[in-house]
Amino acid sequence: MLDGRKYQEPDVPKPFQGILAWLADRLRPVGHLLSSVFEPILDLPGGPFLVGAGFVGAVAMLTHLAVARRSKATVNRRAGGGLVDPAVDPADLLRQAEEAEATGDLTAAIRLRYKAGLLLLVRAERLELRTETTAAGAARQVGDPVMDRLTAMFEEVVYGGRPATVADASEARVGWTEILSAKVAR
């Protein structure tokens, strides 16, 4: 009566059986150690709650440490990052832009001129740069159509990888002169 296939345990392949048995053999001493440590605590009245509270506390502490470490790493990464380093002299950047343009590195010329322009706008109190400020955010702060065009070109060339042209480099030079010489009503 119980001889039918329906009542027999199926013979299914067990591809991980050997690996799991090996792993169990290696972890058995750890299990014995944990058992010898926690069994006396679990036998106490309220022992399971103590172990649970300890586990939750350990997880909370590890989570706090991981978040704090990640936050510190983010702050350190941002401290060195940002759109432009405010400690750099814009005159040096403009000189490097001229040299890059003279040697035909138009992408570098546009990038250096853009960074110098941002620093000069900061010094003229027309722009406030933070580590999270993007090129588009800087353009919105300045609110000048020329700045919008220069920012679009900067992003296309520097971030987008579009090859810079002589016309782009010329437009950047003229555009930054125009933006920086414009008077802004405050």
JOFENVEN-V152612 format. One line per field, one symbol per residue. burial: + if it has 16 or more other C-alpha atoms within 10 Angstrom, else -. A space follows every 50 residues. Layout:
burial=???
This chain:
burial=----------------------------------------+--------- --------------------------------++-+---+--++-+++-+ +---+++++++++++++++++----++++-----+--++--+---+++-+ +-+++-++-----+---++-+++-++--++------
